[in-house]
Amino acid sequence: MKKYKQNHQQIYNQNLDNEQEPAEQDIIPHQAFIRKSIWITSLILIGLAIIGSFFTTSFNDEGTAEEVVANRISTSTAAGEKLFTVETNTNIEARDFEVTNAGSDGGEARMLIWDFNKVDLDEVAIFVDGTPVKEKLILTENAAAISIPVPSQVTIRGVKDIGGGISYAVKFPNNEKTYFNVVPVGKLNTYTVLPRP
């Protein structure tokens, strides 16, 4: 009798299993994998587009390269950004600048300097409050970073001109401004770095 009940129970369970509806099958093999791949790819592309929008702000927002340099100060030029592919006479004259909002009073600020023109390996020297910080800095498209006290006076002296004049850009990330300048060999540009009010 016990064996009969076990067999009867097994037959009953098999009948129940047969009555359940079969799972919906995909029409295309691997359809679920394809859907998941498309979903993941879409999310990645949207994420990259959002991240890219943070990094694509460039001098184009302020006009042509010539207009940006002629204005002398830019709020949208990225550090290391090259505005010209040939050594261009930028038609600007050497000038001193007052840099406001560079950092907190008594603190430090970063100054980034690079050749915004065609890279021809011009050289400058950098002094902070009269003390040499870089006696020989070769200007390239890679922005060189220098820590400076706030307030202070930064002086940039032209050391070596390979041709076409020594043109360079200086960016102070704290105030988000880039300053375009030229300096003849042996001459000086001064940046008076002031704290936030």
N, C-alpha and C positions, 0 to 999 in steps of 0.2 A: 504494500500500500504506500509505503514511504517513497519507494522508487517511482511508482506511478505518479504521485504528486509532483515529484521533481521533474519528471518528463513533461507532465501537463503544464507546469510553470514555465518550462523552457519554450514549449510551443506557444504559449500565451505571449511571452516576451518577444518571440520572433514575430508574431502577428502584429504586435504593437509597433515594432520597429518598421515593419513593412508598410504600415498605415501612415507613418509620418511622411510629410511632403519632402521631396528631395530639395536640397539647397539650390538656389538660383545659380545657374552656371553662366560664366562670361561667354559672350558670343565670340570674342577674339581672345586667343590664348594670351595670357600675361596682361590682360586688360587692367587689372588692379595695379600691377607694377607700373604700367604706362601712365595711368592716372596719377599715381603717387609721384612719379618722376616729374611730370608736368607741373604739379602743384609745388614741389620743392624748387624746381627751376624758376618758376614764377616768383616765389618768395625771395630767392637769391637775387634775381634781377632787380626786383623792386628795392631790396636793401642796398644793392650796389648803386642804384640810381640816386637814392637818398644820400648815401655817403658821398658820392661823386659831386652832388650839388654843393656840398660844403667846400670842396676843394677847387671848383671850377671858377670861382670868382677871380677875375683877373683885371688887368689894366683896361681891357676892352670896354668895361663899364664906364670908363671916364673918357673915351675917345680913342683916336689913333695913338700909336706910340709917340709920334712927334708932338701931339697935343699934350699927352701926359707929361713928357719931359719938359715941354715949354711951361707947363703950369708949376713945375718944380716940386710939388707935394702931391702925393697920391695916397688915398685910403684903401685902394683895392689891389695894389701891386703886391704880389707874393714875394717873399724872400727868395732870392736867387733867380727871379724871373728875368729872362733876356728879352729886351724889347726890340733889338735890331740884330740882323744876321750878318751885317757887314759893319766895318768900322765907320760910323756915321758921325759927321760933325753935328753935334746936337744943337748948335747955335744957342747955347746958354753960356753965361759967364760965371766965373767962380763967385761964390756967395757964402756968407755966414748965415746960420739959422739959429733961431731960438726954439728949443724943443720943450713944449709944455706937457704936463701930465705924464712924465716919463716913469714915475714910480712914487713910492711913499718917501717922505722927507727922512733922510738918514738911512734909507735902504739902498738897494742895488737895482740896476736896470740892465737889460741886455741890449746891445747894439749889434746889428747884423750889417755887414758890408760886403758888396760884391760888384763885379763889372756888369752893368746892364747892357753894355754895348757888345760888339763882337769881342770875344776874349782874345786879347793880344799880350797878356801877362805883364801889364803895367804894374809898377810897385809904388806903395805908399808907406808912410810911417804914421803911427797913431800914438798920441800923447794924451794922458788924462791929468788935468791940473798941472801941466808942465812936465810930468814924469812919463818917460817912454814906456809904453805898454807893448807895442809891436814896432821894432825898429825897421823891419823889412817885411811887408805883407804883400804877396803877389796876388793881385786881383783876378779872380776867376768867376765862373757862374755859380760856384758853390759858396754860399754866404758864410763868411767867417764870423763867429760869435765872440763878442768881447763883453765882459762884465764891467760895468762902470758904476761909481757911486752917484747917488742923487742927493743934492745937486752937485754938478761938476761942470768943467769945461773940457770938451773933447776937441783936440786939434788934429787935423789930418794934413800931412805934408806930402807933396809930390816928390817921389824919389827917382823913378825911372819911367820915361815915356818911350814905349816901343814904336809908337807912330800914331798920329791922329789925335793926340791929347789923352790925358788921364781922365776918363769919365768913370763915375762910380755912383752907386746908390747906397744909402744908409737907411735902415729900418729900425725903428724902436717899437717892438711888439706891444709894449704896455700902452702906448698911445695910438697904435695901429696906423702909423703914418710912415711913408717912405719918402725920403728926400733925395732928389737927383742933383748931382753937382759935378763940376770939373775942377781940377787943380793942376796948375802948371808945375813943372819941376822946380823945387826950391821954395815954392809958395805954400801958403797955409789957408785952410778953411777951418772955421771954429763953429762948434755946436755947443750952445749954452743949454745944458740939460737941467730942467727945472722940475720940482716935485709937483704932485697934485695939490691944488689949493686946499 
